[in-house]
Amino acid sequence: MSIVNLQVLKEEAVQLLIQIINTPSISKQENKVSFLIEDYIHKYGFFVKRKFNNIWTENKNFYKKKDTKTILLNSHHDTVKPGKNWTTDPFIAVQKEDKLIGLGSNDAGASVVALIATFIYLSNLSKIPYRLVLSITAEEEISGASGIRSILPELGYIDLGIVGEPTKMQVAIAEKGLIVLDCIAEGKTGHSARNKGINAIYIATKDIENLRKFYFDKKSDLLGFTTLNVTQIQGGIQHNIIPDICSFVIDVRTNELYKNEELIDIIRKKIHSKMKPRSSHLNSSFINPMHPIVLKSKLIGRNIYGSPTLSDQSVMPFSTIKMGVGDSIRSHTSNEYVLISEIMKGIDIYLSLLKDFYF
């Protein structure tokens, strides 16, 4: 392959992002945007595979050896539903000087187009010392089963993943995981005037108070403590009936010092209510600070940190970093935006990280 023009790739990245914004891609409805992105990648001669609304491809210009490593570049093209306070149409890209406004511009469309440009550029060099896989995937915002999880077995062995999420192109080397627990306190109905029965709300609130006072004692240097919050509660059907059922939901944000199964067991022993894990597969992520990609990140001036927000890292059973264009604080907000200059600089930083990278 001949070397492609980097400036052209950058300009095309911005235009591709505009097209992505203009193509609604709420989770589970990413079909049109996946074909849009596939058509763009195919234009550069890559064979693109797809499953559900996930697409992926790989380079051919790597040294084919038994010990050749593989790097995955991944980001997602799905978005949350827009809020009610937008002053522009969230599905129409609006450019105001350096600012590009639209749903999914920051989370994570800018990372999508920057990673695509990076992949195309690297894949057109004469040779690079690693196999490179690019995947643009679905259902990240809902941790859906038809997202990245559904294609991981088909990507082959991955040694390192770079997950594109808005981090201001700094490098998250750890990320909190998530456990969601559904709990039910059971009592016995009775007429409230007779004060008979066993009030399930009282059982639930006693459990909730026990949980409020409880702390996990293992503190991560990067992620801090594992945290627990009761975020939903529902009980009772009318004012004069003592309720026999009260349900509540526990949200647990985990660090790398506990296994999810261990945390579930600890919490179960703290309450009388019945407990059932709704979601326990989203693990915390952690990469060795001495990993070559972390050392190279520092060498090119990137800061490293631990991230409190969840991404597709949580389902990747290999070493990963999270690094992408934009700012996490803009995600899921009305009038979400990214700066065009951030995209241009992001591509340069990705290339600085990977162009001369060796494991």
C-alpha positions in Angstrom: 0.0 0.0 0.0 1.1 3.6 -0.6 1.2 6.0 2.3 -2.0 7.9 2.5 -2.2 11.7 3.0 -2.6 12.3 6.8 -4.2 15.8 6.3 -6.8 14.2 4.0 -7.6 11.6 6.5 -8.1 14.2 9.2 -10.4 16.2 7.0 -12.3 13.1 6.1 -12.6 12.2 9.8 -14.5 15.4 10.5 -16.8 14.9 7.6 -17.4 11.3 8.6 -18.3 12.4 12.1 -20.8 14.9 10.7 -22.4 12.0 8.7 -22.4 9.8 11.9 -24.2 12.5 13.9 -26.8 12.9 11.1 -27.5 9.2 11.2 -29.4 8.4 14.4 -27.8 5.4 16.2 -29.4 5.0 19.6 -28.5 1.7 21.2 -30.0 -1.3 19.3 -30.8 1.0 16.4 -27.3 1.3 14.9 -27.9 -0.5 11.7 -27.7 2.5 9.4 -24.6 4.1 11.0 -22.7 0.7 11.0 -23.2 0.5 7.2 -22.1 4.1 6.8 -18.9 3.5 8.6 -18.4 0.2 6.8 -18.7 1.9 3.4 -16.0 4.5 4.4 -13.5 1.9 5.6 -14.2 -0.3 2.5 -13.3 2.7 0.3 -9.7 2.2 1.5 -9.6 -1.4 0.4 -10.2 -3.2 3.7 -12.4 -6.3 4.0 -14.9 -5.6 6.7 -16.7 -8.2 8.7 -19.9 -7.7 10.6 -22.1 -9.3 13.2 -25.3 -7.7 14.4 -24.4 -4.0 14.2 -20.7 -4.5 15.0 -18.0 -4.2 12.3 -14.3 -5.0 12.3 -11.3 -5.3 10.0 -7.6 -5.8 10.3 -4.3 -4.7 8.7 -2.2 -6.9 6.4 1.1 -5.0 6.8 2.5 -6.7 9.9 5.4 -9.1 10.2 3.9 -12.6 10.3 5.7 -14.4 13.1 4.6 -16.9 15.7 5.1 -14.3 18.4 3.5 -11.3 16.6 1.3 -9.4 19.1 -2.2 -8.0 18.3 -3.6 -4.6 19.2 -7.3 -3.9 19.2 -8.6 -0.4 18.5 -12.2 -0.2 19.6 -14.9 2.4 20.1 -18.7 2.5 19.8 -21.1 4.1 17.5 -24.3 3.8 19.6 -25.6 6.8 21.6 -28.0 7.4 24.5 -31.4 8.9 23.8 -31.2 12.7 23.7 -32.4 14.7 26.6 -35.2 17.4 26.4 -33.0 20.5 26.8 -31.3 20.5 23.4 -31.4 23.9 21.7 -30.4 22.3 18.4 -31.6 19.2 16.7 -29.5 16.4 18.3 -29.5 14.4 15.0 -28.3 17.3 12.9 -24.6 18.3 13.2 -24.1 22.0 13.8 -20.6 23.5 13.3 -19.8 26.7 15.0 -16.2 27.6 14.2 -14.1 24.9 16.0 -17.1 23.4 17.8 -19.1 20.5 16.3 -22.5 20.0 18.1 -24.6 16.8 17.9 -25.6 13.7 19.7 -22.7 11.2 20.0 -20.2 13.8 18.8 -18.2 13.5 22.0 -19.3 10.1 23.2 -17.9 8.5 21.2 -18.1 9.6 17.6 -14.9 11.7 17.8 -12.9 8.6 19.0 -14.5 6.5 16.4 -13.3 8.7 13.5 -9.9 9.3 15.1 -9.3 5.6 15.5 -10.4 4.9 12.0 -8.0 7.5 10.6 -5.2 6.1 12.8 -5.9 2.5 11.6 -6.0 3.5 7.9 -2.7 5.5 8.2 -0.9 2.8 10.1 -2.2 0.1 7.7 -0.7 1.9 4.8 2.8 2.0 6.1 5.3 -0.5 4.7 5.4 -2.7 7.8 4.5 -2.5 11.4 5.5 -4.9 14.1 2.0 -5.9 15.3 -1.3 -7.1 14.0 -3.9 -4.3 14.2 -7.6 -4.9 14.5 -10.2 -2.2 14.3 -13.7 -2.7 15.7 -16.5 -0.2 15.8 -19.2 -1.7 18.0 -22.8 -1.4 19.2 -24.7 -1.3 22.5 -22.0 0.1 24.6 -24.3 2.5 26.3 -26.5 -0.3 27.5 -23.8 -3.0 28.0 -25.8 -5.1 25.5 -25.2 -8.7 24.7 -25.1 -7.8 21.0 -22.2 -5.4 21.4 -18.4 -6.1 21.7 -19.1 -9.2 23.8 -20.7 -10.9 20.8 -17.6 -10.6 18.6 -14.6 -11.0 20.9 -14.3 -14.7 20.1 -14.1 -13.9 16.4 -11.3 -11.3 16.7 -8.6 -13.8 17.5 -6.2 -13.5 20.4 -5.8 -9.9 21.5 -2.7 -8.8 23.5 -3.7 -5.2 24.1 -6.8 -3.1 23.7 -7.1 0.7 23.2 -10.7 1.7 24.0 -11.8 5.0 22.5 -13.8 7.1 25.0 -13.6 10.8 25.8 -10.6 11.1 28.1 -9.1 14.3 26.7 -6.5 11.9 25.2 -5.1 11.1 28.6 -4.8 7.5 29.5 -7.0 5.6 32.0 -5.0 2.6 33.1 -7.8 1.4 35.5 -11.6 1.7 35.4 -14.3 0.9 38.0 -16.6 -2.1 37.3 -20.3 -2.4 38.0 -22.5 -4.8 39.9 -26.3 -4.3 40.0 -28.3 -6.2 42.6 -32.1 -6.6 42.8 -33.3 -7.2 46.4 -36.7 -8.1 47.8 -37.7 -7.9 51.4 -40.6 -10.2 52.2 -43.2 -9.6 55.0 -46.9 -10.4 55.6 -49.9 -8.3 54.6 -52.4 -7.0 57.2 -54.8 -4.1 57.8 -52.9 -1.0 58.9 -55.7 -0.1 61.3 -55.2 -3.3 63.2 -51.5 -3.0 63.1 -51.2 -6.6 62.1 -48.8 -8.1 59.6 -45.0 -7.9 58.9 -44.1 -4.7 57.2 -41.7 -5.4 54.3 -40.7 -1.8 54.0 -39.4 -1.9 57.6 -37.3 -4.9 56.7 -36.0 -3.3 53.6 -35.1 0.0 55.3 -33.3 -1.8 58.1 -31.2 -3.6 55.4 -30.6 -0.3 53.6 -29.5 1.4 56.8 -27.0 -1.5 57.4 -25.7 -1.0 53.9 -25.4 2.8 54.3 -23.1 2.3 57.3 -21.0 -0.4 55.6 -17.7 0.3 53.8 -15.4 -1.9 51.8 -11.9 -1.5 53.3 -9.6 -2.3 50.3 -8.5 1.0 48.7 -7.0 1.1 45.2 -4.3 3.6 44.5 -6.0 4.5 41.2 -9.7 3.8 41.8 -10.2 4.4 45.5 -12.7 2.4 47.5 -15.4 0.1 46.1 -18.6 2.0 46.6 -22.2 0.9 47.3 -25.4 2.9 46.9 -29.1 2.0 47.1 -30.5 3.8 44.1 -34.2 2.6 43.8 -36.9 1.4 46.2 -40.5 0.4 45.7 -43.1 -1.0 48.2 -46.8 -0.9 49.1 -49.9 -1.0 47.0 -52.2 1.3 49.0 -52.3 3.3 52.2 -54.2 0.9 54.4 -52.4 -2.3 53.6 -49.2 -3.3 55.4 -47.0 -4.3 52.5 -45.6 -7.8 52.2 -43.1 -6.9 49.4 -40.5 -4.1 49.2 -37.9 -4.2 46.4 -34.8 -2.1 46.2 -31.7 -1.9 43.9 -28.1 -1.8 44.9 -25.5 -0.2 42.6 -21.9 -1.2 43.3 -18.9 0.4 41.7 -15.9 -1.9 42.1 -12.1 -1.6 42.2 -9.6 -4.2 41.0 -8.9 -5.5 44.5 -12.1 -7.5 44.7 -13.7 -10.2 42.5 -17.3 -9.5 41.7 -18.4 -12.8 43.2 -16.6 -12.0 46.4 -18.4 -8.7 46.7 -21.8 -10.3 46.0 -21.1 -12.8 48.8 -20.1 -10.0 51.3 -23.3 -8.0 50.6 -25.6 -11.0 50.8 -24.4 -11.6 54.3 -25.2 -8.0 55.4 -28.9 -8.1 54.6 -32.0 -10.2 55.3 -33.7 -9.5 52.0 -33.4 -11.9 49.1 -30.8 -10.8 46.6 -30.4 -11.6 42.9 -27.6 -10.2 40.7 -29.0 -8.4 37.7 -25.6 -7.7 36.3 -22.3 -9.0 37.6 -20.1 -9.4 34.4 -18.8 -5.8 34.2 -15.4 -6.1 35.8 -13.0 -3.4 36.9 -10.1 -3.0 34.6 -6.4 -2.6 35.4 -3.2 -2.7 33.4 0.3 -3.0 34.8 1.8 0.6 35.1 5.0 -0.9 33.7 3.3 -2.2 30.5 5.0 -0.9 27.4 1.9 1.0 26.3 1.7 2.9 29.6 5.4 3.7 29.5 5.1 5.0 25.9 2.0 7.0 26.9 4.1 8.8 29.6 7.0 9.3 27.1 4.7 11.2 24.7 3.4 13.4 27.6 0.1 11.7 28.5 -1.1 11.6 32.1 -2.4 8.3 33.6 -5.3 8.0 35.9 -8.1 5.7 37.2 -11.5 6.3 35.7 -14.8 6.1 37.6 -16.9 5.6 34.4 -17.7 2.3 32.8 -16.8 1.3 29.2 -16.4 -1.8 27.0 -13.1 -2.3 28.8 -15.2 -4.1 31.5 -15.8 -7.1 29.2 -12.4 -7.4 27.6 -10.4 -10.2 29.2 -7.0 -8.8 28.2 -4.9 -5.7 29.0 -6.5 -2.4 28.0 -6.2 1.3 28.3 -9.0 3.9 27.7 -7.9 6.8 25.7 -10.0 9.0 23.4 -11.0 12.4 21.9 -13.3 14.8 23.9 -14.1 15.3 27.5 -16.2 12.8 29.6 -17.9 15.7 31.3 -19.8 16.5 28.1 -21.1 13.0 27.6 -24.9 12.5 27.9 -25.5 16.2 28.1 -27.7 18.5 26.1 -25.9 20.2 23.2 -23.1 17.6 23.4 -20.1 18.8 21.4 -16.5 18.1 20.4 -13.9 20.4 19.1 -12.6 19.8 15.6 -9.1 20.7 16.8 -9.5 17.9 19.4 -10.1 15.4 16.6 -7.0 16.6 14.7 -4.8 16.5 17.7 -6.2 13.2 18.8 -5.2 11.5 15.6 -1.7 12.9 16.0 -1.5 11.6 19.6 -2.7 8.1 18.6 -0.1 8.0 15.9 2.6 9.2 18.2 1.6 6.4 20.6 1.5 3.6 18.0 3.7 4.4 15.1 7.0 3.3 16.7 5.4 1.1 19.4 7.0 -2.2 20.4 5.9 -4.7 23.0 
